[in-house]
Amino acid sequence: MKLAAKIDCITKDYVLKSETIRALRGVSFDVPEGDYIAIMGPSGSGKSTLLNLLGCLDRPTTGSLYLGNQDVARLNDSQLARVRAARIGFVFQSYNLIPQLNVLENIEVPLQYRGRFSATERRRCRDLAEIVGLKDRLKHRPQQLSGGQQQRVAIARSLANDPYFILADEPTGNLDSQTAAAILELFHEFHRQGKTIILVTHEDEIAAGAQRIIRLRDGMVQAVEMSGT
């Protein structure tokens, strides 16, 4: 079984004034390639901290975090930035689109971070826009799009660099139920195509669409459950 990620006994401490807060306490689990995982837990359970570590936005205090065969816990900031650009796709609750850029340019952002990209990669970005239903909106800017359309741009952007996996943080939190269902169907479709997805949510019905549910509490894995789907 080939792994997209391996989390091995990681801890994460934050120092606030004279107090040390341990946000994660020995978290361990594997993410096989092609897996679809939902991470759940109450506020303060460590969900956001774990997502930041998986996304190479931060490093664990102790433990190992492998993406493929590379322990990213040992990398410096510039090395982590290169890993983010090459291996990870992000989808956020607030979309995080650049308002000055149009749809196609926003999708191309992960490639722009590398400094240059090919005509083939640009065509891939156009293809992704079509896949998420925005073929006729390529020149529109974010403020000209609905919330659901903006999240579709974000999903296409997350796939532009053909990442190891997609990290989604409450991706339907700002959407109505009908639009949320359409966005989740896009995740399911990309998962059926073999993409690895790790999604943070507080909604049981959204988590039920994943293959596995990892429940956190007080910075620890409380349970790992197989989904009913």
C-alpha positions as CSV (number, residue, x, y, z in Angstrom):
1,M,0.0,0.0,0.0
2,K,1.5,3.3,-1.1
3,L,1.0,6.2,1.3
4,A,0.3,9.8,0.4
5,A,1.1,10.8,4.0
6,K,2.2,9.2,7.3
7,I,1.7,11.0,10.6
8,D,3.8,9.4,13.3
9,C,3.4,10.5,16.9
10,I,3.4,14.2,16.2
11,T,3.0,16.8,18.9
12,K,2.6,20.6,18.5
13,D,3.3,23.2,21.2
14,Y,2.5,26.9,21.1
15,V,4.1,29.3,23.6
16,L,1.7,32.0,24.8
17,K,3.6,34.5,27.0
18,S,4.9,32.2,29.8
19,E,2.5,29.3,29.1
20,T,3.0,26.4,26.7
21,I,-0.1,25.0,25.1
22,R,0.1,21.5,23.6
23,A,-2.4,21.5,20.6
24,L,-1.5,18.0,19.4
25,R,-0.6,15.1,21.7
26,G,1.0,12.2,19.9
27,V,-1.2,12.0,16.8
28,S,-0.6,9.0,14.5
29,F,-2.4,7.7,11.4
30,D,-1.6,6.8,7.7
31,V,-3.2,8.3,4.6
32,P,-3.1,5.7,1.7
33,E,-3.0,7.2,-1.8
34,G,-6.6,7.6,-3.0
35,D,-8.1,7.8,0.5
36,Y,-10.9,10.2,1.5
37,I,-10.7,11.2,5.1
38,A,-12.9,13.5,7.1
39,I,-11.4,15.1,10.3
40,M,-13.9,16.0,13.0
41,G,-13.8,17.2,16.5
42,P,-15.0,20.0,18.8
43,S,-13.4,23.5,18.9
44,G,-9.9,23.3,20.3
45,S,-9.5,19.6,19.4
46,G,-6.5,20.3,17.1
47,K,-8.2,20.1,13.7
48,S,-6.8,23.3,12.3
49,T,-3.4,22.6,13.8
50,L,-3.3,19.2,12.1
51,L,-4.4,20.7,8.8
52,N,-1.7,23.3,9.0
53,L,0.9,20.6,9.6
54,L,-0.3,18.4,6.7
55,G,-0.3,21.5,4.5
56,C,3.3,22.3,5.4
57,L,2.2,25.7,6.8
58,D,3.9,24.7,10.1
59,R,6.2,22.0,11.6
60,P,5.4,19.6,14.4
61,T,7.3,20.1,17.7
62,T,8.1,16.4,17.8
63,G,7.3,13.3,15.7
64,S,7.5,12.6,12.0
65,L,5.3,13.7,9.1
66,Y,6.0,12.0,5.8
67,L,4.6,13.1,2.5
68,G,5.4,10.3,0.2
69,N,8.9,9.3,1.3
70,Q,10.0,12.7,2.6
71,D,9.9,13.7,6.3
72,V,8.7,17.3,6.0
73,A,9.0,17.8,9.7
74,R,12.7,18.3,9.2
75,L,12.5,20.9,6.4
76,N,13.2,24.6,6.7
77,D,10.7,27.3,5.6
78,S,11.9,27.6,2.0
79,Q,11.9,23.8,1.6
80,L,8.3,23.6,3.0
81,A,7.2,26.3,0.5
82,R,8.5,24.2,-2.4
83,V,6.7,21.2,-1.1
84,R,3.4,23.1,-0.8
85,A,3.7,24.4,-4.3
86,A,4.5,21.0,-5.7
87,R,2.4,18.5,-3.7
88,I,-0.5,20.1,-1.9
89,G,-3.8,21.6,-3.1
90,F,-5.8,23.8,-0.6
91,V,-9.5,24.6,-0.5
92,F,-10.6,27.1,2.2
93,Q,-14.0,28.0,3.6
94,S,-13.5,31.6,2.6
95,Y,-12.3,30.7,-1.0
96,N,-9.1,32.9,-0.7
97,L,-9.2,34.0,-4.3
98,I,-7.2,37.0,-5.5
99,P,-9.7,39.7,-6.4
100,Q,-7.5,41.3,-9.0
101,L,-7.3,38.1,-11.0
102,N,-9.9,36.5,-13.2
103,V,-11.0,32.8,-12.9
104,L,-8.3,31.4,-15.1
105,E,-5.5,33.4,-13.5
106,N,-6.7,32.3,-10.0
107,I,-6.6,28.7,-11.1
108,E,-3.1,29.2,-12.4
109,V,-1.8,30.7,-9.1
110,P,-0.1,27.5,-7.8
111,L,1.8,27.3,-11.1
112,Q,2.8,31.0,-10.9
113,Y,4.5,30.4,-7.6
114,R,7.0,28.2,-9.5
115,G,7.9,31.2,-11.6
116,R,7.0,29.7,-15.0
117,F,4.8,27.0,-16.5
118,S,4.1,25.4,-19.9
119,A,1.4,25.8,-22.5
120,T,0.3,22.3,-21.6
121,E,-0.1,23.3,-17.9
122,R,-2.1,26.3,-19.0
123,R,-4.4,24.1,-21.0
124,R,-4.8,21.9,-18.0
125,C,-6.0,24.9,-16.0
126,R,-8.6,25.7,-18.8
127,D,-9.7,22.0,-18.7
128,L,-10.1,22.2,-14.9
129,A,-12.2,25.3,-15.3
130,E,-14.5,23.4,-17.7
131,I,-14.6,20.3,-15.4
132,V,-15.9,22.5,-12.5
133,G,-18.4,24.2,-14.7
134,L,-16.8,27.5,-15.3
135,K,-15.8,27.3,-19.0
136,D,-17.9,30.4,-19.7
137,R,-16.5,32.4,-16.8
138,L,-12.8,32.4,-17.4
139,K,-12.5,36.2,-17.7
140,H,-14.8,36.9,-14.6
141,R,-13.2,38.2,-11.4
142,P,-14.2,36.8,-8.0
143,Q,-16.6,39.6,-7.2
144,Q,-18.6,38.7,-10.3
145,L,-19.2,35.1,-9.2
146,S,-21.5,33.5,-6.7
147,G,-20.1,31.8,-3.6
148,G,-20.5,28.4,-5.1
149,Q,-18.7,29.5,-8.3
150,Q,-15.9,31.0,-6.2
151,Q,-15.5,27.7,-4.4
152,R,-15.4,25.9,-7.8
153,V,-12.5,28.1,-8.8
154,A,-10.8,27.2,-5.5
155,I,-11.3,23.5,-6.2
156,A,-9.9,23.8,-9.7
157,R,-6.9,25.9,-8.3
158,S,-6.2,23.1,-5.8
159,L,-5.7,20.6,-8.6
160,A,-3.6,22.9,-10.9
161,N,-0.3,21.5,-9.7
162,D,-1.6,17.8,-9.8
163,P,-1.0,17.5,-6.0
164,Y,-0.4,14.5,-3.8
165,F,-3.6,15.4,-2.0
166,I,-6.2,18.0,-1.5
167,L,-6.7,19.6,1.9
168,A,-10.2,21.2,2.4
169,D,-11.0,23.2,5.5
170,E,-14.8,23.5,6.0
171,P,-15.2,23.9,2.2
172,T,-19.0,24.2,2.3
173,G,-19.3,26.3,5.4
174,N,-20.3,29.5,3.6
175,L,-22.7,27.8,1.1
176,D,-26.4,27.0,1.0
177,S,-27.3,23.3,1.2
178,Q,-27.9,22.9,-2.6
179,T,-24.7,24.6,-3.6
180,A,-22.8,22.6,-0.9
181,A,-24.1,19.3,-2.3
182,A,-22.8,20.3,-5.7
183,I,-19.4,21.2,-4.3
184,L,-19.2,17.9,-2.4
185,E,-20.1,16.0,-5.6
186,L,-17.0,17.6,-7.2
187,F,-14.9,16.2,-4.4
188,H,-16.4,12.8,-4.8
189,E,-15.8,12.9,-8.5
190,F,-12.1,13.8,-8.1
191,H,-11.8,11.1,-5.5
192,R,-13.3,8.6,-7.9
193,Q,-10.5,9.6,-10.3
194,G,-7.9,8.7,-7.7
195,K,-7.2,11.9,-5.8
196,T,-6.5,11.8,-2.1
197,I,-8.7,14.1,-0.1
198,I,-8.5,15.2,3.6
199,L,-11.4,17.3,4.6
200,V,-12.1,19.1,7.9
201,T,-15.8,19.5,8.8
202,H,-18.1,19.7,11.8
203,E,-21.1,18.3,9.9
204,D,-21.8,14.6,10.2
205,E,-23.6,14.3,6.9
206,I,-20.5,15.7,5.1
207,A,-18.2,13.4,6.9
208,A,-20.4,10.5,6.0
209,G,-19.3,10.9,2.4
210,A,-15.7,10.1,3.3
211,Q,-14.2,6.7,3.5
212,R,-12.9,7.2,7.0
213,I,-13.6,9.6,9.8
214,I,-10.8,10.6,12.2
215,R,-12.2,12.2,15.4
216,L,-9.9,14.4,17.5
217,R,-10.4,15.5,21.1
218,D,-8.0,17.4,23.3
219,G,-5.2,17.1,20.7
220,M,-5.5,13.3,20.4
221,V,-7.1,10.8,18.0
222,Q,-10.2,9.7,19.9
223,A,-11.5,7.3,17.2
224,V,-11.0,6.2,13.6
225,E,-14.3,5.1,12.0
226,M,-15.1,3.7,8.6
227,S,-17.8,5.6,6.8
228,G,-21.0,4.0,5.8
229,T,-20.6,5.0,2.1
